[in-house]
Amino acid sequence: MPECLNLTLYFDHNNGLKNIKLLTLSITFLLLAFAARSNNVSFITVQYFGADSTQASGYYDAAKKLYKKAKYDSAILFYQKAASFYLKAEVYAKAVKSLTDIDYCLIFLGKFEDGIKILDSALAIAHRKLESEHLAFADIYNNYGETHRYQGLYKKAREYHEKGLALRQKKLDLFHPDIGISYNNLGILYHIAGNYDKAAEFYNRDLQITLKSLGEDHPYAASSYINIGNVYRVKGNYSKALELYNRGISISIESYGLDHPFTALGFHNKGLVFYRLGDYDEAINYLNRSLKTRIKFYGAEHPEVAGTYNNIGLIYMDLNENEKALELFEKSFEIQKKIDPNHSAMAEGLSNMSIIFERMNDLEKALEWNKRCISIWSETLGKDHVQIATIYVNNGSIYYKIKDYEMSIASYKKSIAMYRKSFGDKHPYIAVAFKGIGKVHEKKGDFKTSLIYYDKALQSLVYGKEVENVWLDLDLNKVNSLNDLSEVLTSQAEVLFLKWHSENSK
């Protein structure tokens, strides 16, 4: 039901703080603009009163409680009231903190440009009223970094997070939770960049700080466990990823409850593990639980919602339900396009739709969209990013279908070189590329070379030393993807039969 929004400004017209009054009014207008675009607000009033600074902390505490419950619209109103009180009382650091917390709410609501404007106002106050190395600047830099990350502006995000970390390290104890937050946020950026070892290093620094300063059951620990789990997941160690996700989910449920965006993040990532393990029913179950919560709290057009649609689409694609997959990819694509047509997440939608076009035998369109993906990701993520390697795998499959076998092999080999930079020699993605090369040689009738590449694929799936005929003493506990293992062994069996048939039919 639409609610009445009552924004109240608390300052004295006679206190001489002309510039601060203007900033306060500017912030109010920004919030009014945000409210006017909201479907939940039907009537807006603005009132001016004298201030009682003792109420500021009460409004701030109320806002924090609403934020914890993921009631972001309501939290914004109370943070704004707190900011107004703090400005009147000339407690500028707390006013700035209230504004950066408004930005956090706007991030979760997908209102990134509004968030940047609020941060600009916070920065203006800090420059005018605080010392040059006040910790409030670190909070502002942190929020600029997070907002830019969601916008896909990763270079700018990293610059801000590094500035924030440097200031926090200079002013705070080394085990202060805020330093842990900076490590976590930089870890996310390293993860996005495909530097998974560096990401794990920063996530673990954050975790150690959290455990020492806040305890093992603090919500920040849940975030650390889930992020470290993400590294294990992309590296193909799914059992370890699940262990960490379960630990993080347990803490999130205890802290926030089942129906909360932070708990939904754990469910979402757990669903991705089940997807990689080939347990599609469990994957869809967890991803749908996450989707329902994200739509409820973030709205239907948030990037996290788009990402969930995309990942559910991947499952239906694996199940060969191409129309259902395409519908979900298009939903994701349309949301991302509204945020930024050159955002790296939008390229992921293009990539997945390209696979559908390939299956529909529209190979020219598939190659064209893959070219667009490479262009976007090269610009936003870097030319050697693991996401681009995935496009080369897809191109390898397309060139195979149009019988350009040399280009197919070249594409697969390019992807393998890029994957190895991020993962080393052992990863399911590398196995898929080796299997693709084996398939090309099988098609050409070169069964001996085909078997060599299928064996390379098998070696990529099994942790430990490389040995000949790894299948003779196969420890399934050391296999990083049983689904991919099954496919490789099936391909080997087919080629061995074809080789036998060829040799015995002469």
Secondary structure, DSSP 8 states (H G I E B T S, - for coil): --EEEEEEEE--TTS--HHHHHHHHHHHHHHHHHHHT-TTEEEEEEEEE---GGGHHHHHHHHHHHHHTT-HHHHHHHHHHHHHHHHHTT-HHHHHHHHHHHHHHHHHTT-HHHHHHHHHHHHHHHHHHS-TT-HHHHHHHHHHHHHHHHTT-HHHHHHHHHHHHHHHHHHS-TT-HHHHHHHHHHHHHHHHTT-HHHHHHHHHHHHHHHHHHT-TTSHHHHHHHHHHHHHHHHTT-HHHHHHHHHHHHHHHHHHH-SSSHHHHHHHHHHHHHHHHTT-HHHHHHHHHHHHHHHHHHH-TT-HHHHHHHHHHHHHHHHTT-HHHHHHHHHHHHHHHHHH-TT-HHHHHHHHHHHHHHHHTT-HHHHHHHHHHHHHHHHHHT-TT-HHHHHHHHHHHHHHHHTT-HHHHHHHHHHHHHHHHHHH-S--HHHHHHHHHHHHHHHHTT-HHHHHHHHHHHHHHHB-S---TTGGGG--GGGBS-HHHHHHHHHHHHHHHHHHHHHHH--
